[in-house]
């Protein structure tokens, strides 16, 4: 069985070509084209790599090329720092290959591209909403620190109607006349 085990990096990847207990290593740039060339050159029975940021597009590439693959779960006992004395990218790639050859590799499922895109969009939306609420709370805190009348509570304080009247309560004439704000 010919196994191509990949230790993926942000910019560089170490590939271990493992055939009948013998390992050969190569380093390549983490680009789609380079992986396509590697898979065509080595015609592996199985490609294996850890779950990471690049695992999604790499699994999509394997599916496009009809290349069988496993995505390893690095939360297993074999990856614990207390059990590993020496950890290098070559060692990780070789470990992936050996565990695959022994059918002892813990794997994970990679969701479809559409599911990953939807999850990514929802995560991004959540971060924007969180940032907006944080800013609103900071504005309220600044307002309260000046001892001014409280802004309307909840989301109604940020409606178009309230914001149209904002100049009335953001800069009261008494503060402008006394130059307290500036």
N, CA and C atoms as an extended XYZ file, in Angstrom:
546
Properties=species:S:1:pos:R:3:atomname:S:1:resname:S:1:resid:I:1 pbc="F F F"
N         0.848       -1.186        0.000 N   UNK     1
C         0.000        0.000        0.000 CA  UNK     1
C         0.887        1.240        0.000 C   UNK     1
N         0.598        2.161       -0.888 N   UNK     2
C         1.361        3.407       -0.982 CA  UNK     2
C         0.550        4.514       -0.301 C   UNK     2
N         1.165        5.132        0.713 N   UNK     3
C         0.509        6.173        1.494 CA  UNK     3
C         1.287        7.472        1.337 C   UNK     3
N         0.565        8.559        1.060 N   UNK     4
C         1.159        9.886        1.064 CA  UNK     4
C         0.613       10.597        2.294 C   UNK     4
N         1.480       10.809        3.284 N   UNK     5
C         1.103       11.470        4.528 CA  UNK     5
C         1.632       12.899        4.490 C   UNK     5
N         0.758       13.843        4.798 N   UNK     6
C         1.109       15.258        4.692 CA  UNK     6
C         1.063       15.929        6.052 C   UNK     6
N         2.152       16.595        6.426 N   UNK     7
C         2.134       17.465        7.593 CA  UNK     7
C         2.018       18.881        7.044 C   UNK     7
N         0.801       19.392        7.071 N   UNK     8
C         0.489       20.670        6.438 CA  UNK     8
C         0.988       21.839        7.263 C   UNK     8
N         1.576       22.789        6.589 N   UNK     9
C         1.980       24.042        7.209 CA  UNK     9
C         1.334       25.190        6.468 C   UNK     9
N         1.426       26.352        7.025 N   UNK    10
C         0.814       27.524        6.402 CA  UNK    10
C         1.422       27.819        5.035 C   UNK    10
N         2.741       27.690        4.936 N   UNK    11
C         3.431       27.994        3.692 CA  UNK    11
C         4.121       26.773        3.074 C   UNK    11
N         4.632       25.888        3.911 N   UNK    12
C         5.345       24.691        3.445 CA  UNK    12
C         4.687       23.446        4.035 C   UNK    12
N         4.762       22.360        3.285 N   UNK    13
C         4.209       21.081        3.709 CA  UNK    13
C         5.265       20.009        3.509 C   UNK    13
N         5.356       19.110        4.480 N   UNK    14
C         6.245       17.961        4.344 CA  UNK    14
C         5.389       16.762        3.974 C   UNK    14
N         5.765       16.097        2.888 N   UNK    15
C         5.060       14.900        2.441 CA  UNK    15
C         5.939       13.688        2.695 C   UNK    15
N         5.326       12.662        3.266 N   UNK    16
C         6.011       11.394        3.493 CA  UNK    16
C         5.389       10.372        2.548 C   UNK    16
N         6.170        9.862        1.610 N   UNK    17
C         5.694        8.815        0.718 CA  UNK    17
C         6.133        7.501        1.355 C   UNK    17
N         5.155        6.739        1.831 N   UNK    18
C         5.404        5.554        2.642 CA  UNK    18
C         4.962        4.313        1.874 C   UNK    18
N         5.936        3.444        1.558 N   UNK    19
C         5.652        2.206        0.827 CA  UNK    19
C         6.362        1.052        1.535 C   UNK    19
N         5.578        0.093        2.023 N   UNK    20
C         6.096       -1.125        2.647 CA  UNK    20
C         7.177       -0.843        3.698 C   UNK    20
N         6.898        0.066        4.596 N   UNK    21
C         7.805        0.357        5.695 CA  UNK    21
C         8.948        1.294        5.363 C   UNK    21
N         9.038        1.739        4.131 N   UNK    22
C        10.103        2.665        3.744 CA  UNK    22
C         9.499        4.034        3.484 C   UNK    22
N        10.170        5.056        4.016 N   UNK    23
C         9.657        6.422        3.906 CA  UNK    23
C        10.610        7.297        3.106 C   UNK    23
N        10.009        8.103        2.259 N   UNK    24
C        10.750        9.101        1.490 CA  UNK    24
C        10.051       10.438        1.743 C   UNK    24
N        10.836       11.470        2.007 N   UNK    25
C        10.261       12.768        2.358 CA  UNK    25
C        10.516       13.789        1.268 C   UNK    25
N         9.574       14.681        1.119 N   UNK    26
C         9.732       15.803        0.206 CA  UNK    26
C         9.008       17.008        0.792 C   UNK    26
N         9.496       18.183        0.480 N   UNK    27
C         8.876       19.418        0.959 CA  UNK    27
C         8.317       20.169       -0.241 C   UNK    27
N         7.121       20.706       -0.073 N   UNK    28
C         6.494       21.455       -1.152 CA  UNK    28
C         5.746       22.648       -0.590 C   UNK    28
N         5.488       23.628       -1.431 N   UNK    29
C         4.707       24.791       -1.026 CA  UNK    29
C         3.254       24.376       -0.850 C   UNK    29
N         2.579       24.991        0.083 N   UNK    30
C         1.187       24.646        0.371 CA  UNK    30
C         0.278       25.370       -0.616 C   UNK    30
N         0.278       24.869       -1.863 N   UNK    31
C        -0.564       25.407       -2.926 CA  UNK    31
C        -1.315       24.259       -3.584 C   UNK    31
N        -2.471       24.554       -4.054 N   UNK    32
C        -3.323       23.566       -4.710 CA  UNK    32
C        -2.602       22.887       -5.886 C   UNK    32
N        -1.931       23.661       -6.710 N   UNK    33
C        -1.245       23.125       -7.879 CA  UNK    33
C        -0.145       22.143       -7.483 C   UNK    33
N         0.595       22.453       -6.430 N   UNK    34
C         1.688       21.575       -5.979 CA  UNK    34
C         1.147       20.234       -5.488 C   UNK    34
N        -0.001       20.263       -4.784 N   UNK    35
C        -0.594       19.014       -4.312 CA  UNK    35
C        -1.132       18.186       -5.482 C   UNK    35
N        -1.697       18.857       -6.468 N   UNK    36
C        -2.189       18.156       -7.652 CA  UNK    36
C        -1.032       17.425       -8.336 C   UNK    36
N         0.098       18.096       -8.486 N   UNK    37
C         1.280       17.473       -9.088 CA  UNK    37
C         1.779       16.304       -8.247 C   UNK    37
N         1.799       16.468       -6.923 N   UNK    38
C         2.256       15.407       -6.024 CA  UNK    38
C         1.365       14.178       -6.138 C   UNK    38
N         0.050       14.365       -6.138 N   UNK    39
C        -0.881       13.241       -6.215 CA  UNK    39
C        -0.771       12.519       -7.558 C   UNK    39
N        -0.591       13.263       -8.621 N   UNK    40
C        -0.458       12.642       -9.947 CA  UNK    40
C         0.875       11.909      -10.080 C   UNK    40
N         1.913       12.456       -9.493 N   UNK    41
C         3.239       11.849       -9.574 CA  UNK    41
C         3.305       10.551       -8.771 C   UNK    41
N         2.675       10.499       -7.611 N   UNK    42
C         2.842        9.351       -6.724 CA  UNK    42
C         1.663        8.380       -6.720 C   UNK    42
N         0.565        8.687       -7.326 N   UNK    43
C        -0.588        7.769       -7.430 CA  UNK    43
C        -0.744        6.901       -6.177 C   UNK    43
N        -1.018        7.542       -5.078 N   UNK    44
C        -1.103        6.852       -3.791 CA  UNK    44
C        -2.421        6.097       -3.628 C   UNK    44
N        -2.360        5.042       -2.819 N   UNK    45
C        -3.581        4.325       -2.456 CA  UNK    45
C        -4.371        5.120       -1.419 C   UNK    45
N        -3.657        5.923       -0.634 N   UNK    46
C        -4.312        6.717        0.407 CA  UNK    46
C        -3.490        7.971        0.680 C   UNK    46
N        -4.190        9.082        0.833 N   UNK    47
C        -3.578       10.337        1.264 CA  UNK    47
C        -4.107       10.602        2.665 C   UNK    47
N        -3.248       11.026        3.552 N   UNK    48
C        -3.658       11.287        4.930 CA  UNK    48
C        -3.026       12.591        5.399 C   UNK    48
N        -3.818       13.381        6.145 N   UNK    49
C        -3.332       14.646        6.686 CA  UNK    49
C        -4.146       14.991        7.921 C   UNK    49
N        -3.570       15.862        8.763 N   UNK    50
C        -4.252       16.276        9.992 CA  UNK    50
C        -5.321       17.313        9.680 C   UNK    50
N        -6.278       17.404       10.577 N   UNK    51
C        -7.277       18.453       10.446 CA  UNK    51
C        -6.626       19.791       10.796 C   UNK    51
N        -6.876       20.785        9.962 N   UNK    52
C        -6.308       22.116       10.151 CA  UNK    52
C        -7.051       23.073        9.228 C   UNK    52
N        -6.570       24.291        9.114 N   UNK    53
C        -7.213       25.287        8.260 CA  UNK    53
C        -7.269       24.839        6.802 C   UNK    53
N        -6.219       24.216        6.321 N   UNK    54
C        -6.156       23.805        4.912 CA  UNK    54
C        -6.875       22.485        4.640 C   UNK    54
N        -7.334       21.805        5.663 N   UNK    55
C        -7.939       20.483        5.473 CA  UNK    55
C        -9.186       20.533        4.589 C   UNK    55
N        -9.941       21.617        4.643 N   UNK    56
C       -11.152       21.732        3.843 CA  UNK    56
C       -10.876       21.730        2.360 C   UNK    56
N       -10.033       22.653        1.905 N   UNK    57
C        -9.774       22.719        0.462 CA  UNK    57
C        -8.964       21.532       -0.017 C   UNK    57
N        -8.127       20.956        0.861 N   UNK    58
C        -7.354       19.783        0.458 CA  UNK    58
C        -8.264       18.561        0.294 C   UNK    58
N        -9.247       18.423        1.168 N   UNK    59
C       -10.200       17.313        1.004 CA  UNK    59
C       -11.044       17.515       -0.254 C   UNK    59
N       -11.389       18.764       -0.563 N   UNK    60
C       -12.101       19.047       -1.820 CA  UNK    60
C       -11.252       18.644       -3.023 C   UNK    60
N        -9.957       18.948       -2.975 N   UNK    61
C        -9.057       18.588       -4.065 CA  UNK    61
C        -8.964       17.076       -4.220 C   UNK    61
N        -8.852       16.359       -3.100 N   UNK    62
C        -8.785       14.898       -3.162 CA  UNK    62
C       -10.055       14.320       -3.786 C   UNK    62
N       -11.204       14.879       -3.428 N   UNK    63
C       -12.463       14.411       -4.017 CA  UNK    63
C       -12.504       14.691       -5.517 C   UNK    63
N       -12.045       15.853       -5.933 N   UNK    64
C       -12.024       16.203       -7.355 CA  UNK    64
C       -11.134       15.260       -8.153 C   UNK    64
N       -10.022       14.837       -7.548 N   UNK    65
C        -9.066       13.963       -8.233 CA  UNK    65
C        -9.361       12.480       -7.988 C   UNK    65
N       -10.468       12.172       -7.326 N   UNK    66
C       -10.826       10.793       -6.956 CA  UNK    66
C        -9.706       10.112       -6.187 C   UNK    66
N        -9.097       10.864       -5.297 N   UNK    67
C        -8.002       10.372       -4.483 CA  UNK    67
C        -8.547       10.007       -3.105 C   UNK    67
N        -8.483        8.734       -2.682 N   UNK    68
C        -8.947        8.378       -1.340 CA  UNK    68
C        -8.105        9.099       -0.286 C   UNK    68
N        -8.762        9.541        0.789 N   UNK    69
C        -8.036       10.280        1.822 CA  UNK    69
C        -8.660       10.057        3.192 C   UNK    69
N        -7.849       10.265        4.212 N   UNK    70
C        -8.283       10.301        5.603 CA  UNK    70
C        -7.841       11.635        6.180 C   UNK    70
N        -8.654       12.171        7.065 N   UNK    71
C        -8.272       13.363        7.814 CA  UNK    71
C        -8.093       12.930        9.262 C   UNK    71
N        -6.886       13.060        9.774 N   UNK    72
C        -6.543       12.572       11.108 CA  UNK    72
C        -7.026       13.517       12.193 C   UNK    72
N        -7.413       12.932       13.309 N   UNK    73
C        -7.811       13.692       14.487 CA  UNK    73
C        -6.589       13.812       15.401 C   UNK    73
N        -5.990       14.989       15.538 N   UNK    74
C        -4.781       15.140       16.346 CA  UNK    74
C        -5.047       15.221       17.849 C   UNK    74
N        -6.263       14.973       18.281 N   UNK    75
C        -6.565       14.996       19.714 CA  UNK    75
C        -6.320       13.646       20.371 C   UNK    75
N        -5.849       12.670       19.619 N   UNK    76
C        -5.618       11.332       20.157 CA  UNK    76
C        -4.378       11.262       21.022 C   UNK    76
N        -4.217       10.120       21.655 N   UNK    77
C        -3.094        9.888       22.564 CA  UNK    77
C        -1.742        9.994       21.864 C   UNK    77
N        -1.686        9.602       20.599 N   UNK    78
C        -0.420        9.611       19.868 CA  UNK    78
C         0.153       11.013       19.690 C   UNK    78
N        -0.678       12.041       19.790 N   UNK    79
C        -0.212       13.413       19.562 CA  UNK    79
C         0.006       14.186       20.856 C   UNK    79
N        -0.201       13.576       21.995 N   UNK    80
C        -0.009       14.287       23.262 CA  UNK    80
C         1.472       14.596       23.469 C   UNK    80
N         1.748       15.820       23.945 N   UNK    81
C         3.131       16.240       24.151 CA  UNK    81
C         3.823       15.397       25.211 C   UNK    81
N         3.065       14.894       26.184 N   UNK    82
C         3.688       14.109       27.247 CA  UNK    82
C         4.178       12.757       26.744 C   UNK    82
N         3.582       12.236       25.674 N   UNK    83
C         4.002       10.937       25.153 CA  UNK    83
C         4.995       11.063       24.004 C   UNK    83
N         5.163       12.257       23.459 N   UNK    84
C         6.068       12.466       22.333 CA  UNK    84
C         7.323       13.177       22.844 C   UNK    84
N         8.454       12.528       22.691 N   UNK    85
C         9.711       13.110       23.184 CA  UNK    85
C        10.320       14.087       22.178 C   UNK    85
N        10.186       13.770       20.903 N   UNK    86
C        10.757       14.615       19.865 CA  UNK    86
C         9.673       14.831       18.816 C   UNK    86
N         9.412       16.079       18.482 N   UNK    87
C         8.345       16.350       17.524 CA  UNK    87
C         8.862       17.258       16.423 C   UNK    87
N         8.921       16.708       15.214 N   UNK    88
C         9.299       17.476       14.035 CA  UNK    88
C         8.238       17.231       12.964 C   UNK    88
N         8.276       18.016       11.911 N   UNK    89
C         7.291       17.839       10.840 CA  UNK    89
C         7.477       16.492       10.153 C   UNK    89
N         8.720       16.040       10.005 N   UNK    90
C         8.971       14.730        9.414 CA  UNK    90
C         8.431       13.617       10.305 C   UNK    90
N         8.641       13.762       11.602 N   UNK    91
C         8.132       12.751       12.536 CA  UNK    91
C         6.606       12.679       12.487 C   UNK    91
N         5.957       13.848       12.403 N   UNK    92
C         4.498       13.870       12.332 CA  UNK    92
C         3.983       13.213       11.062 C   UNK    92
N         4.624       13.519        9.936 N   UNK    93
C         4.203       12.912        8.669 CA  UNK    93
C         4.415       11.402        8.702 C   UNK    93
N         5.541       10.952        9.238 N   UNK    94
C         5.814        9.523        9.332 CA  UNK    94
C         4.821        8.837       10.268 C   UNK    94
N         4.495        9.494       11.365 N   UNK    95
C         3.523        8.934       12.307 CA  UNK    95
C         2.158        8.766       11.634 C   UNK    95
N         1.742        9.765       10.852 N   UNK    96
C         0.483        9.655       10.112 CA  UNK    96
C         0.501        8.438        9.184 C   UNK    96
N         1.606        8.270        8.466 N   UNK    97
C         1.720        7.151        7.531 CA  UNK    97
C         1.693        5.809        8.257 C   UNK    97
N         2.446        5.688        9.348 N   UNK    98
C         2.502        4.423       10.077 CA  UNK    98
C         1.148        4.067       10.702 C   UNK    98
N         0.484        5.043       11.306 N   UNK    99
C        -0.824        4.778       11.903 CA  UNK    99
C        -1.848        4.387       10.843 C   UNK    99
N        -1.741        4.974        9.661 N   UNK   100
C        -2.642        4.611        8.567 CA  UNK   100
C        -2.366        3.190        8.108 C   UNK   100
N        -1.094        2.834        7.988 N   UNK   101
C        -0.720        1.493        7.555 CA  UNK   101
C        -1.204        0.435        8.547 C   UNK   101
N        -1.248        0.774        9.836 N   UNK   102
C        -1.690       -0.180       10.865 CA  UNK   102
C        -3.193       -0.096       11.138 C   UNK   102
N        -3.921        0.735       10.387 N   UNK   103
C        -5.365        0.948       10.604 CA  UNK   103
C        -5.673        1.411       12.031 C   UNK   103
N        -4.831        2.256       12.575 N   UNK   104
C        -5.023        2.769       13.924 CA  UNK   104
C        -5.162        4.285       13.950 C   UNK   104
N        -5.403        4.883       12.815 N   UNK   105
C        -5.487        6.332       12.725 CA  UNK   105
C        -6.880        6.815       13.111 C   UNK   105
N        -6.980        7.652       14.166 N   UNK   106
C        -8.294        8.232       14.487 CA  UNK   106
C        -8.625        9.332       13.477 C   UNK   106
N        -9.775        9.238       12.853 N   UNK   107
C       -10.121       10.179       11.786 CA  UNK   107
C       -11.302       11.048       12.165 C   UNK   107
N       -11.483       12.119       11.408 N   UNK   108
C       -12.620       13.016       11.570 CA  UNK   108
C       -13.279       13.220       10.209 C   UNK   108
N       -14.519       13.642       10.254 N   UNK   109
C       -15.273       13.940        9.038 CA  UNK   109
C       -15.046       15.399        8.657 C   UNK   109
N       -14.889       15.663        7.373 N   UNK   110
C       -14.771       17.035        6.879 CA  UNK   110
C       -16.099       17.389        6.217 C   UNK   110
N       -16.786       18.417        6.708 N   UNK   111
C       -18.066       18.810        6.104 CA  UNK   111
C       -17.893       19.254        4.653 C   UNK   111
N       -18.994       19.268        3.935 N   UNK   112
C       -18.960       19.691        2.536 CA  UNK   112
C       -18.553       21.162        2.436 C   UNK   112
N       -18.192       21.571        1.241 N   UNK   113
C       -17.788       22.959        1.005 CA  UNK   113
C       -18.914       23.927        1.362 C   UNK   113
N       -20.146       23.584        0.985 N   UNK   114
C       -21.293       24.457        1.270 CA  UNK   114
C       -21.506       24.605        2.774 C   UNK   114
N       -21.379       23.513        3.508 N   UNK   115
C       -21.547       23.566        4.968 CA  UNK   115
C       -20.442       24.395        5.604 C   UNK   115
N       -19.210       24.212        5.145 N   UNK   116
C       -18.094       25.005        5.688 CA  UNK   116
C       -18.285       26.489        5.399 C   UNK   116
N       -18.779       26.814        4.192 N   UNK   117
C       -19.000       28.215        3.833 CA  UNK   117
C       -20.083       28.831        4.713 C   UNK   117
N       -21.159       28.090        4.944 N   UNK   118
C       -22.245       28.596        5.784 CA  UNK   118
C       -21.765       28.816        7.216 C   UNK   118
N       -21.019       27.859        7.751 N   UNK   119
C       -20.491       28.001        9.115 CA  UNK   119
C       -19.554       29.203        9.222 C   UNK   119
N       -18.726       29.385        8.208 N   UNK   120
C       -17.797       30.515        8.195 CA  UNK   120
C       -18.550       31.841        8.167 C   UNK   120
N       -19.591       31.909        7.354 N   UNK   121
C       -20.398       33.119        7.265 CA  UNK   121
C       -21.089       33.419        8.591 C   UNK   121
N       -21.644       32.388        9.232 N   UNK   122
C       -22.308       32.582       10.524 CA  UNK   122
C       -21.314       33.017       11.604 C   UNK   122
N       -20.119       32.454       11.569 N   UNK   123
C       -19.085       32.841       12.539 CA  UNK   123
C       -18.686       34.300       12.348 C   UNK   123
N       -18.544       34.717       11.083 N   UNK   124
C       -18.184       36.098       10.789 CA  UNK   124
C       -19.288       37.052       11.228 C   UNK   124
N       -20.544       36.686       10.965 N   UNK   125
C       -21.682       37.506       11.380 CA  UNK   125
C       -21.691       37.672       12.898 C   UNK   125
N       -21.435       36.573       13.611 N   UNK   126
C       -21.416       36.637       15.071 CA  UNK   126
C       -20.337       37.601       15.559 C   UNK   126
N       -19.165       37.592       14.914 N   UNK   127
C       -18.099       38.494       15.341 CA  UNK   127
C       -18.474       39.952       15.089 C   UNK   127
N       -19.186       40.227       13.996 N   UNK   128
C       -19.623       41.598       13.705 CA  UNK   128
C       -20.663       42.056       14.717 C   UNK   128
N       -21.626       41.199       15.029 N   UNK   129
C       -22.656       41.546       16.009 CA  UNK   129
C       -22.017       41.783       17.372 C   UNK   129
N       -21.062       40.942       17.754 N   UNK   130
C       -20.372       41.106       19.035 CA  UNK   130
C       -19.636       42.437       19.089 C   UNK   130
N       -18.959       42.808       18.007 N   UNK   131
C       -18.236       44.085       17.958 CA  UNK   131
C       -19.204       45.264       18.047 C   UNK   131
N       -20.363       45.162       17.365 N   UNK   132
C       -21.353       46.242       17.409 CA  UNK   132
C       -21.883       46.436       18.826 C   UNK   132
N       -22.231       45.351       19.497 N   UNK   133
C       -22.759       45.442       20.864 CA  UNK   133
C       -21.700       46.008       21.808 C   UNK   133
N       -20.439       45.606       21.606 N   UNK   134
C       -19.358       46.134       22.445 CA  UNK   134
C       -19.243       47.649       22.282 C   UNK   134
N       -19.319       48.132       21.052 N   UNK   135
C       -19.240       49.575       20.799 CA  UNK   135
C       -20.434       50.309       21.418 C   UNK   135
N       -21.609       49.740       21.273 N   UNK   136
C       -22.799       50.369       21.868 CA  UNK   136
C       -22.644       50.464       23.385 C   UNK   136
N       -22.145       49.418       24.006 N   UNK   137
C       -21.950       49.434       25.457 CA  UNK   137
C       -20.894       50.459       25.868 C   UNK   137
N       -19.850       50.607       25.054 N   UNK   138
C       -18.819       51.608       25.360 CA  UNK   138
C       -19.383       53.019       25.247 C   UNK   138
N       -20.227       53.266       24.257 N   UNK   139
C       -20.855       54.580       24.112 CA  UNK   139
C       -21.752       54.861       25.318 C   UNK   139
N       -22.530       53.867       25.719 N   UNK   140
C       -23.386       54.040       26.906 CA  UNK   140
C       -22.551       54.329       28.152 C   UNK   140
N       -21.420       53.631       28.301 N   UNK   141
C       -20.557       53.829       29.471 CA  UNK   141
C       -19.962       55.239       29.474 C   UNK   141
N       -19.539       55.724       28.304 N   UNK   142
C       -19.015       57.087       28.221 CA  UNK   142
C       -20.090       58.101       28.594 C   UNK   142
N       -21.277       57.874       28.103 N   UNK   143
C       -22.412       58.748       28.391 CA  UNK   143
C       -22.688       58.777       29.891 C   UNK   143
N       -22.709       57.578       30.497 N   UNK   144
C       -23.002       57.476       31.924 CA  UNK   144
C       -21.876       58.083       32.757 C   UNK   144
N       -20.630       57.952       32.293 N   UNK   145
C       -19.493       58.510       33.032 CA  UNK   145
C       -19.546       60.025       33.110 C   UNK   145
N       -20.248       60.658       32.167 N   UNK   146
C       -20.391       62.108       32.185 CA  UNK   146
C       -21.562       62.548       33.058 C   UNK   146
N       -22.290       61.587       33.614 N   UNK   147
C       -23.419       61.910       34.479 CA  UNK   147
C       -24.617       62.453       33.733 C   UNK   147
N       -24.724       62.122       32.466 N   UNK   148
C       -25.829       62.598       31.652 CA  UNK   148
C       -27.008       61.653       31.774 C   UNK   148
N       -28.160       62.124       31.349 N   UNK   149
C       -29.356       61.286       31.397 CA  UNK   149
C       -29.091       60.018       30.602 C   UNK   149
N       -29.529       58.881       31.122 N   UNK   150
C       -29.223       57.618       30.436 CA  UNK   150
C       -29.861       57.542       29.054 C   UNK   150
N       -29.159       56.878       28.155 N   UNK   151
C       -29.698       56.623       26.829 CA  UNK   151
C       -30.841       55.616       26.956 C   UNK   151
N       -31.777       55.612       26.038 N   UNK   152
C       -32.853       54.627       26.104 CA  UNK   152
C       -32.287       53.214       26.184 C   UNK   152
N       -32.903       52.374       26.989 N   UNK   153
C       -32.404       51.023       27.229 CA  UNK   153
C       -32.621       50.110       26.029 C   UNK   153
N       -31.764       49.107       25.938 N   UNK   154
C       -31.918       48.059       24.933 CA  UNK   154
C       -31.709       48.536       23.518 C   UNK   154
N       -32.257       47.762       22.596 N   UNK   155
C       -32.049       48.057       21.180 CA  UNK   155
C       -32.804       49.299       20.725 C   UNK   155
N       -33.838       49.730       21.493 N   UNK   156
C       -34.605       50.900       21.066 CA  UNK   156
C       -33.761       52.177       21.127 C   UNK   156
N       -32.656       52.158       21.855 N   UNK   157
C       -31.767       53.317       21.909 CA  UNK   157
C       -30.987       53.519       20.628 C   UNK   157
N       -31.025       52.546       19.738 N   UNK   158
C       -30.245       52.606       18.511 CA  UNK   158
C       -31.128       52.580       17.263 C   UNK   158
N       -32.433       52.877       17.419 N   UNK   159
C       -33.332       52.919       16.264 CA  UNK   159
C       -33.136       54.229       15.511 C   UNK   159
N       -33.651       54.280       14.286 N   UNK   160
C       -33.536       55.501       13.476 CA  UNK   160
C       -34.205       56.679       14.173 C   UNK   160
N       -35.329       56.434       14.833 N   UNK   161
C       -36.052       57.507       15.527 CA  UNK   161
C       -35.200       58.097       16.647 C   UNK   161
N       -34.582       57.221       17.444 N   UNK   162
C       -33.734       57.714       18.532 CA  UNK   162
C       -32.483       58.410       17.991 C   UNK   162
N       -31.903       57.849       16.956 N   UNK   163
C       -30.687       58.443       16.411 CA  UNK   163
C       -30.960       59.786       15.743 C   UNK   163
N       -32.188       59.988       15.245 N   UNK   164
C       -32.546       61.278       14.660 CA  UNK   164
C       -32.538       62.368       15.730 C   UNK   164
N       -32.852       61.980       16.953 N   UNK   165
C       -32.847       62.930       18.070 CA  UNK   165
C       -31.511       62.934       18.802 C   UNK   165
N       -30.522       62.218       18.273 N   UNK   166
C       -29.247       62.051       18.970 CA  UNK   166
C       -28.563       63.373       19.260 C   UNK   166
N       -28.647       64.316       18.348 N   UNK   167
C       -27.950       65.582       18.577 CA  UNK   167
C       -28.504       66.298       19.789 C   UNK   167
N       -29.757       66.028       20.129 N   UNK   168
C       -30.362       66.667       21.300 CA  UNK   168
C       -29.725       66.140       22.572 C   UNK   168
N       -29.549       64.801       22.663 N   UNK   169
C       -29.030       64.261       23.906 CA  UNK   169
C       -27.564       63.893       23.863 C   UNK   169
N       -26.928       63.918       22.705 N   UNK   170
C       -25.487       63.661       22.694 CA  UNK   170
C       -24.716       64.917       23.087 C   UNK   170
N       -25.093       66.061       22.555 N   UNK   171
C       -24.425       67.311       22.904 CA  UNK   171
C       -25.466       68.308       23.413 C   UNK   171
N       -25.881       68.190       24.678 N   UNK   172
C       -26.841       69.150       25.222 CA  UNK   172
C       -26.264       70.571       25.160 C   UNK   172
N       -27.116       71.512       24.940 N   UNK   173
C       -26.670       72.898       24.775 CA  UNK   173
C       -25.923       73.404       26.008 C   UNK   173
N       -26.283       72.918       27.200 N   UNK   174
C       -25.588       73.376       28.411 CA  UNK   174
C       -24.114       72.979       28.384 C   UNK   174
N       -23.796       71.802       27.819 N   UNK   175
C       -22.391       71.367       27.754 CA  UNK   175
C       -21.640       72.147       26.663 C   UNK   175
N       -22.296       72.408       25.556 N   UNK   176
C       -21.653       73.128       24.463 CA  UNK   176
C       -21.331       74.548       24.889 C   UNK   176
N       -22.283       75.205       25.568 N   UNK   177
C       -22.086       76.606       26.020 CA  UNK   177
C       -20.964       76.701       27.043 C   UNK   177
N       -20.828       75.691       27.892 N   UNK   178
C       -19.814       75.767       28.943 CA  UNK   178
C       -18.473       75.193       28.486 C   UNK   178
N       -18.386       74.715       27.231 N   UNK   179
C       -17.149       74.128       26.688 CA  UNK   179
C       -16.668       72.918       27.483 C   UNK   179
N       -17.595       72.187       28.123 N   UNK   180
C       -17.236       71.029       28.912 CA  UNK   180
C       -16.784       69.867       28.037 C   UNK   180
N       -17.432       69.686       26.904 N   UNK   181
C       -17.114       68.560       26.030 CA  UNK   181
C       -15.791       68.764       25.326 C   UNK   181
N       -15.527       69.976       24.876 N   UNK   182
C       -14.343       70.217       24.060 CA  UNK   182
C       -13.258       70.700       24.924 C   UNK   182
